[in-house]
Amino acid sequence: ELSREEIEKRIERMLSESPLLTREGALLYILSEIGEKLDENLNYPLVKIKNLTTGLRNVNLVGRVLAVRYHNLPSGRLMARVKLGDETGKTEVVCWDDACNQLREQKITAGDVVKLQAGYVRENRRTGELEVHLSKLGHIQKTENKKVPDLVAFYPRLGEAMKMRSEKIDFVAVVLDVERAREVGVKDVKMALVELVLGDGVDAYYANLWLEQEDTTPELRRFDVILVSDAWRRDDGITLTSRTQILKLNPSESLYASGLLEEARRMLKDSLRFYVVDVTNDTAILYDGASLARASLSEPVSRSWCIELHDVIKVRHRGRMYLHYGRIRKLPNDKCSDIARTPNRVGLRDIKDEAHDIVVRGYITGKTPLSKADTRFGPRNVIQFWLKEGEFSISCLAWGDKAVELDKIPDGAYVELRWINVRRNRFNELEIRVDSDSVVEVLENRVFR
């Protein structure tokens, strides 16, 4: 079998050797040579997806539908994108007007096997990926083909997908937690953001689900098993956009979904014990004797408490551990005597590299005016200030509510910054970042002059 790159090289070589040969003719010769099956009706090969190449016309292929998205364009035309897969790969089929009507009349949806006739291959101008366009004489219709893999075979587990090189991924996962939707402004457009925790029995990740006003994404609940097409991998998290398609699987009808759900349920820890090191806003900083973690609070807790969390899910995100839980219980303080701890401070001069969740002290020796910076979530408050300890000083950046809080603290104040991160800025210099999970405390009786 030949790879797409090898086919492209052979086509270029044949075209250079035979100036009268067309690109289509060269490809048809290669396909017949490697044994591609000829279509009985149109006398053109049934092409495998991995063998698609730019410029190929009269394409016939058979595959399983992974997703269907319809678009009403400003010009009044109707367009649909059908994600198709066979045993060799995946591609997108672009349909226009009459072909879209064929899809709707046959109620073609994810899971169906279809046969496409009279398509042509071109590169997507935006992504550079190959896609098949259905010509005016083309057809797409349901068919049966037992050789096409089952639907779930096209979706790796979430943890496997996150290790792939591509930023756009497909995966299967279980919804472990769903946060309440909140309205977010993105470039003057109001959208709803739903934060999800997704798992696959081994790994758990955060996913941001963006919903537009007329979004058709199904309502998601805890322990739904979902197939996700065209999500975006962002650092160690996932973004689900209006182009992402989500399909629920019924565990009672699928042994695969039932098994995955059982594995995901085992990710929940029955009960874990923590010492409350600090509390900021509605977040508790917790310690279990080995490492720090964060948990959003469903009820008030105080520093130095000993607590027990039940049905715990652990999610590592941007270097920090976050906990989601079902129930919280206060324990007597002596139950945490073996794990109780106080924050370990780091001297400013000892900061040599990037770090997470450290505690520092110093004098504020200068600040910029409070300003707003444009971010992908809209304008946010930001302030830069400098922290000094002895002869050593370091630049600091605070965002959001913490920027407003620091703006009110006078120059010369001696402060303790807890649970801050150290990052390199665009000049490759180390810089302290103060975010919503950080704690800023002014220490009395000490003022720098």
C-alpha positions as CSV (number, residue, x, y, z in Angstrom):
1,E,0.0,0.0,0.0
2,L,1.2,3.5,-0.8
3,S,1.0,6.5,1.5
4,R,-0.5,9.8,0.2
5,E,3.0,11.3,0.0
6,E,4.2,8.4,-2.1
7,I,1.2,8.7,-4.5
8,E,1.9,12.4,-4.9
9,K,5.5,11.7,-5.8
10,R,4.5,9.1,-8.3
11,I,2.0,11.4,-9.9
12,E,4.6,14.2,-10.3
13,R,7.1,11.8,-11.8
14,M,4.5,10.5,-14.3
15,L,3.5,14.0,-15.3
16,S,7.1,15.1,-15.8
17,E,7.8,12.0,-18.0
18,S,4.5,12.2,-20.0
19,P,3.5,15.9,-20.7
20,L,0.2,14.8,-22.3
21,L,-0.9,12.8,-19.3
22,T,-3.4,14.5,-17.0
23,R,-3.2,14.4,-13.2
24,E,-6.5,12.5,-13.0
25,G,-5.3,9.9,-15.6
26,A,-2.1,9.4,-13.6
27,L,-4.0,8.8,-10.4
28,L,-6.4,6.4,-12.0
29,Y,-3.5,4.4,-13.4
30,I,-1.9,4.2,-9.9
31,L,-5.2,3.3,-8.2
32,S,-5.8,0.5,-10.7
33,E,-2.2,-0.7,-10.2
34,I,-2.6,-1.0,-6.4
35,G,-5.9,-2.8,-6.8
36,E,-8.6,-0.2,-6.0
37,K,-12.0,-1.6,-6.8
38,L,-13.8,-0.1,-9.8
39,D,-17.4,1.3,-9.3
40,E,-19.8,-0.8,-11.4
41,N,-22.0,2.2,-12.4
42,L,-19.6,5.0,-13.3
43,N,-16.6,2.9,-14.1
44,Y,-14.4,5.0,-11.8
45,P,-12.5,3.6,-8.8
46,L,-14.0,3.5,-5.3
47,V,-11.2,5.5,-3.8
48,K,-10.0,4.9,-0.2
49,I,-9.7,8.1,1.8
50,K,-6.0,7.8,2.4
51,N,-5.5,7.8,-1.4
52,L,-7.3,11.1,-2.0
53,T,-5.1,13.7,-3.7
54,T,-5.5,17.3,-4.9
55,G,-7.1,17.6,-8.3
56,L,-8.7,14.2,-8.5
57,R,-12.1,14.2,-10.2
58,N,-15.0,11.8,-10.5
59,V,-14.3,10.5,-7.0
60,N,-16.5,7.7,-5.7
61,L,-16.1,6.5,-2.2
62,V,-17.9,4.7,0.6
63,G,-17.6,5.6,4.2
64,R,-19.4,6.0,7.6
65,V,-20.8,9.4,8.5
66,L,-19.2,10.8,11.6
67,A,-20.9,14.3,11.6
68,V,-23.2,16.4,9.5
69,R,-23.3,20.2,9.8
70,Y,-25.6,22.5,7.8
71,H,-24.8,26.2,7.1
72,N,-27.1,28.9,5.7
73,L,-24.8,31.3,3.9
74,P,-25.4,35.1,3.6
75,S,-25.7,34.5,-0.2
76,G,-28.8,32.4,0.4
77,R,-27.1,29.2,-0.6
78,L,-27.3,26.1,1.6
79,M,-24.0,24.2,2.4
80,A,-23.4,21.1,4.4
81,R,-20.2,19.5,5.7
82,V,-20.2,15.7,6.1
83,K,-17.4,14.2,8.0
84,L,-16.7,10.7,6.5
85,G,-14.5,7.9,7.6
86,D,-13.4,4.5,6.2
87,E,-10.8,2.0,7.3
88,T,-8.0,4.2,6.0
89,G,-8.8,7.6,7.3
90,K,-11.2,10.6,7.6
91,T,-12.2,13.4,5.3
92,E,-14.8,16.1,4.9
93,V,-17.3,16.1,2.1
94,V,-18.7,19.6,1.1
95,C,-22.3,19.5,-0.3
96,W,-24.2,22.4,-1.9
97,D,-28.0,23.1,-2.4
98,D,-29.4,20.0,-4.1
99,A,-26.9,17.7,-2.4
100,C,-27.9,19.1,0.9
101,N,-31.5,18.3,0.1
102,Q,-30.4,14.7,-0.6
103,L,-29.0,14.5,2.9
104,R,-32.1,15.8,4.5
105,E,-34.5,13.8,2.4
106,Q,-32.7,10.6,3.4
107,K,-32.2,11.8,7.0
108,I,-28.5,11.0,6.7
109,T,-26.9,11.4,10.1
110,A,-23.9,10.2,12.2
111,G,-23.6,6.4,12.0
112,D,-25.0,5.9,8.5
113,V,-22.9,4.4,5.8
114,V,-23.1,6.4,2.5
115,K,-21.9,6.1,-1.0
116,L,-20.6,9.3,-2.7
117,Q,-20.4,9.6,-6.5
118,A,-18.9,12.2,-8.8
119,G,-16.9,14.3,-6.3
120,Y,-13.7,16.1,-6.8
121,V,-10.8,16.8,-4.4
122,R,-9.4,20.2,-3.4
123,E,-7.5,21.8,-0.5
124,N,-9.3,23.8,2.1
125,R,-7.9,27.3,1.7
126,R,-8.0,28.0,5.4
127,T,-6.7,24.7,6.9
128,G,-4.8,23.2,3.9
129,E,-6.6,19.9,4.5
130,L,-7.9,17.8,1.6
131,E,-11.7,17.7,1.2
132,V,-14.1,16.2,-1.3
133,H,-16.7,18.5,-3.0
134,L,-19.7,17.0,-4.5
135,S,-20.2,18.2,-8.1
136,K,-23.5,19.3,-9.7
137,L,-23.9,15.8,-11.1
138,G,-22.9,14.1,-7.9
139,H,-25.0,11.9,-5.6
140,I,-24.8,10.9,-2.0
141,Q,-27.0,8.1,-0.7
142,K,-27.3,5.6,2.1
143,T,-25.9,2.1,1.5
144,E,-24.7,-1.0,3.3
145,N,-21.1,-2.1,3.6
146,K,-20.0,-4.4,6.4
147,K,-16.3,-3.6,5.7
148,V,-16.7,0.0,6.9
149,P,-15.7,0.1,10.7
150,D,-18.3,0.8,13.3
151,L,-18.9,4.4,14.4
152,V,-16.9,4.1,17.7
153,A,-13.9,2.8,15.9
154,F,-13.2,6.3,14.6
155,Y,-13.0,7.8,18.0
156,P,-9.9,7.2,20.2
157,R,-10.2,7.6,24.0
158,L,-9.8,11.2,25.2
159,G,-6.4,10.6,26.7
160,E,-5.1,9.1,23.5
161,A,-6.5,12.0,21.4
162,M,-4.8,14.6,23.7
163,K,-1.4,13.0,22.9
164,M,-1.9,13.4,19.1
165,R,0.0,16.1,17.2
166,S,-3.1,17.6,15.6
167,E,-4.8,20.4,17.4
168,K,-8.2,19.3,16.0
169,I,-9.2,16.0,17.5
170,D,-12.1,13.5,17.7
171,F,-12.6,11.4,20.8
172,V,-14.9,9.4,23.0
173,A,-15.3,10.4,26.7
174,V,-17.6,10.4,29.7
175,V,-19.0,13.6,31.2
176,L,-17.8,13.6,34.8
177,D,-19.0,17.1,35.8
178,V,-21.1,19.9,34.3
179,E,-20.8,23.5,35.6
180,R,-23.8,25.9,35.2
181,A,-23.7,27.9,32.0
182,R,-22.5,31.5,32.3
183,E,-22.7,34.4,29.8
184,V,-19.4,35.6,28.4
185,G,-18.7,38.4,26.0
186,V,-16.3,37.5,23.2
187,K,-15.5,40.3,20.8
188,D,-18.8,42.1,21.5
189,V,-20.8,38.9,21.1
190,K,-22.6,37.3,24.0
191,M,-22.1,33.6,24.3
192,A,-22.8,31.0,26.9
193,L,-19.9,29.1,28.4
194,V,-20.3,25.7,30.0
195,E,-17.3,24.2,31.7
196,L,-17.1,20.4,31.6
197,V,-14.9,17.7,33.1
198,L,-14.4,14.8,30.7
199,G,-12.8,11.5,31.5
200,D,-12.0,8.2,29.9
201,G,-11.3,5.9,32.8
202,V,-7.7,7.0,33.1
203,D,-7.4,10.7,32.4
204,A,-9.6,13.7,33.2
205,Y,-9.5,17.1,31.4
206,Y,-11.4,20.4,31.4
207,A,-13.5,21.3,28.3
208,N,-15.0,24.6,27.5
209,L,-18.3,24.3,25.6
210,W,-19.2,27.5,23.8
211,L,-22.9,27.8,22.9
212,E,-24.4,30.3,20.5
213,Q,-28.0,31.4,20.6
214,E,-29.2,28.9,18.1
215,D,-26.9,26.1,19.1
216,T,-28.2,22.5,18.5
217,T,-25.7,20.9,20.9
218,P,-27.5,18.3,23.1
219,E,-27.9,19.1,26.8
220,L,-25.1,17.2,28.6
221,R,-25.5,15.6,32.0
222,R,-23.1,13.8,34.4
223,F,-22.1,10.3,33.2
224,D,-23.2,10.9,29.6
225,V,-21.0,8.9,27.1
226,I,-20.3,11.1,24.2
227,L,-18.6,11.0,20.8
228,V,-17.0,14.4,19.9
229,S,-16.0,15.4,16.4
230,D,-13.8,18.5,15.6
231,A,-12.8,19.6,19.1
232,W,-9.7,21.8,19.6
233,R,-6.9,20.8,21.9
234,R,-5.7,23.8,23.8
235,D,-2.6,23.2,26.0
236,D,-3.9,20.6,28.5
237,G,-7.6,21.5,28.0
238,I,-10.3,21.2,25.2
239,T,-12.4,23.8,23.4
240,L,-15.8,22.7,21.9
241,T,-17.0,25.3,19.4
242,S,-20.1,25.8,17.2
243,R,-18.3,23.5,14.6
244,T,-17.9,20.7,17.2
245,Q,-20.5,17.9,16.9
246,I,-21.4,15.9,20.0
247,L,-23.3,12.6,19.8
248,K,-24.5,10.8,22.9
249,L,-24.2,7.0,23.1
250,N,-26.7,4.9,25.0
251,P,-24.8,2.6,27.4
252,S,-27.8,0.2,27.4
253,E,-27.4,-0.3,23.7
254,S,-23.7,-0.3,23.4
255,L,-21.3,-2.7,25.2
256,Y,-18.4,-0.3,24.4
257,A,-20.2,2.7,26.0
258,S,-21.3,0.6,29.0
259,G,-17.7,-0.5,29.6
260,L,-16.3,3.0,29.3
261,L,-18.9,4.4,31.7
262,E,-18.0,1.7,34.3
263,E,-14.3,2.6,33.9
264,A,-15.0,6.3,34.3
265,R,-17.1,5.8,37.4
266,R,-14.1,4.1,39.0
267,M,-12.2,7.4,38.6
268,L,-14.3,8.8,41.4
269,K,-12.6,8.4,44.8
270,D,-15.0,7.5,47.6
271,S,-13.4,9.8,50.2
272,L,-10.2,11.8,50.6
273,R,-9.0,13.8,53.6
274,F,-7.5,17.3,53.3
275,Y,-6.1,20.1,55.5
276,V,-7.4,23.6,54.5
277,V,-4.3,25.7,54.0
278,D,-6.0,28.8,52.7
279,V,-9.3,30.1,51.3
280,T,-9.6,32.6,48.5
281,N,-12.9,33.8,47.0
282,D,-14.9,30.6,46.7
283,T,-11.9,28.3,46.4
284,A,-10.1,26.3,49.1
285,I,-6.4,25.5,48.9
286,L,-6.0,22.0,50.2
287,Y,-3.2,19.7,51.3
288,D,-3.2,15.9,51.5
289,G,0.2,15.4,52.9
290,A,1.9,15.2,49.5
291,S,0.7,18.0,47.3
292,L,-1.6,21.0,47.0
293,A,-5.0,21.0,45.3
294,R,-7.9,23.4,44.7
295,A,-11.6,22.9,45.2
296,S,-14.5,25.2,44.5
297,L,-16.6,25.4,47.7
298,S,-20.2,24.3,47.9
299,E,-20.3,25.5,51.5
300,P,-18.1,27.8,53.7
301,V,-14.9,26.4,55.2
302,S,-12.1,28.2,57.1
303,R,-8.3,28.0,57.2
304,S,-6.9,25.2,59.3
305,W,-10.0,23.0,59.0
306,C,-9.8,19.3,58.5
307,I,-12.3,18.2,55.8
308,E,-13.3,15.0,54.0
309,L,-14.4,15.1,50.3
310,H,-16.5,12.3,48.8
311,D,-16.8,11.2,45.1
312,V,-13.7,13.1,44.2
313,I,-12.5,13.7,40.6
314,K,-8.9,15.0,40.1
315,V,-8.1,17.2,37.1
316,R,-4.6,18.5,36.5
317,H,-4.8,21.8,34.5
318,R,-2.0,24.2,33.8
319,G,0.3,22.7,36.4
320,R,-2.3,22.8,39.2
321,M,-4.5,20.0,40.6
322,Y,-8.2,20.8,40.8
323,L,-10.8,18.7,42.7
324,H,-14.5,18.2,41.9
325,Y,-16.5,16.4,44.6
326,G,-20.0,15.4,45.5
327,R,-20.1,16.0,49.2
328,I,-18.0,17.7,51.9
329,R,-17.7,16.8,55.6
330,K,-15.9,18.6,58.4
331,L,-13.7,16.4,60.6
332,P,-12.1,17.1,64.0
333,N,-8.8,18.9,63.6
334,D,-6.8,16.1,65.1
335,K,-7.8,13.9,62.2
336,C,-5.4,16.1,60.1
337,S,-2.6,16.4,62.5
338,D,-0.3,14.3,60.3
339,I,-0.9,16.5,57.2
340,A,-1.4,20.0,58.7
341,R,1.0,22.5,57.2
342,T,1.7,26.2,56.9
343,P,2.7,27.8,53.6
344,N,6.4,27.6,52.8
345,R,7.7,31.0,51.7
346,V,10.2,31.5,48.9
347,G,12.6,34.4,49.0
348,L,12.5,36.6,45.9
349,R,16.2,36.1,45.2
350,D,15.6,32.3,45.3
351,I,13.2,32.4,42.3
352,K,15.3,30.9,39.5
353,D,12.7,29.4,37.2
354,E,9.0,29.0,36.5
355,A,7.0,27.8,39.5
356,H,3.4,27.1,40.7
357,D,1.7,27.9,43.9
358,I,4.5,29.6,45.8
359,V,4.3,32.2,48.6
360,V,6.4,35.3,48.6
361,R,6.8,38.5,50.6
362,G,8.1,42.0,49.7
363,Y,7.5,45.7,49.5
364,I,5.5,47.2,46.6
365,T,7.9,49.7,45.1
366,G,5.9,51.0,42.1
367,K,2.8,50.4,40.1
368,T,1.4,51.2,36.7
369,P,-2.1,52.8,36.6
370,L,-5.0,50.3,36.5
371,S,-5.9,49.6,32.9
372,K,-7.9,47.3,30.7
373,A,-6.3,44.8,28.3
374,D,-8.2,43.1,25.4
375,T,-8.3,39.3,25.8
376,R,-10.3,36.7,23.9
377,F,-12.8,36.8,26.7
378,G,-13.2,40.6,26.3
379,P,-11.5,43.5,28.3
380,R,-9.9,42.6,31.6
381,N,-8.4,44.8,34.4
382,V,-4.7,44.5,34.6
383,I,-1.9,46.2,36.7
384,Q,1.8,45.8,36.8
385,F,3.8,46.3,40.0
386,W,7.2,45.6,41.4
387,L,8.0,43.6,44.5
388,K,11.2,44.2,46.4
389,E,13.1,42.2,49.1
390,G,16.4,43.5,50.2
391,E,18.3,44.6,47.0
392,F,16.3,42.2,44.8
393,S,13.1,43.1,42.9
394,I,10.8,41.3,40.5
395,S,8.1,42.4,38.1
396,C,4.5,41.3,38.9
397,L,1.3,41.2,36.9
398,A,-2.2,41.0,38.4
399,W,-5.4,40.4,36.5
400,G,-9.2,40.9,37.1
401,D,-10.3,41.4,40.6
402,K,-6.8,41.1,41.9
403,A,-5.7,44.0,39.8
404,V,-8.4,46.2,41.3
405,E,-7.4,45.0,44.8
406,L,-3.7,45.8,44.3
407,D,-4.6,49.2,42.8
408,K,-6.0,50.1,46.2
409,I,-2.8,49.1,48.1
410,P,-0.4,52.0,48.6
411,D,3.2,52.0,47.3
412,G,5.6,50.9,50.1
413,A,3.2,48.4,51.7
414,Y,4.7,45.1,52.8
415,V,2.6,42.3,51.4
416,E,2.4,38.6,51.2
417,L,1.4,37.0,47.9
418,R,0.2,33.4,48.3
419,W,-0.4,30.8,45.6
420,I,1.1,32.8,42.8
421,N,2.7,31.5,39.6
422,V,6.1,32.5,38.1
423,R,6.2,32.7,34.3
424,R,8.5,34.1,31.7
425,N,7.2,37.2,29.9
426,R,7.7,38.0,26.2
427,F,11.2,39.3,27.0
428,N,12.0,35.9,28.6
429,E,12.2,37.5,32.0
430,L,10.7,35.8,35.1
431,E,7.5,37.5,36.2
432,I,5.1,36.8,39.1
433,R,1.4,36.3,38.0
434,V,-1.3,37.0,40.5
435,D,-4.7,35.5,39.4
436,S,-8.1,35.0,40.9
437,D,-6.9,32.0,42.9
438,S,-4.1,34.0,44.6
439,V,-4.3,35.7,48.0
440,V,-3.0,39.2,48.6
441,E,-2.5,40.1,52.3
442,V,-1.1,43.4,53.6
443,L,1.2,42.7,56.6
444,E,0.9,45.4,59.2
445,N,3.7,47.4,60.9
446,R,6.1,47.3,58.0
447,V,6.2,50.1,55.3
448,F,9.1,50.6,52.9
449,R,10.4,54.1,52.9
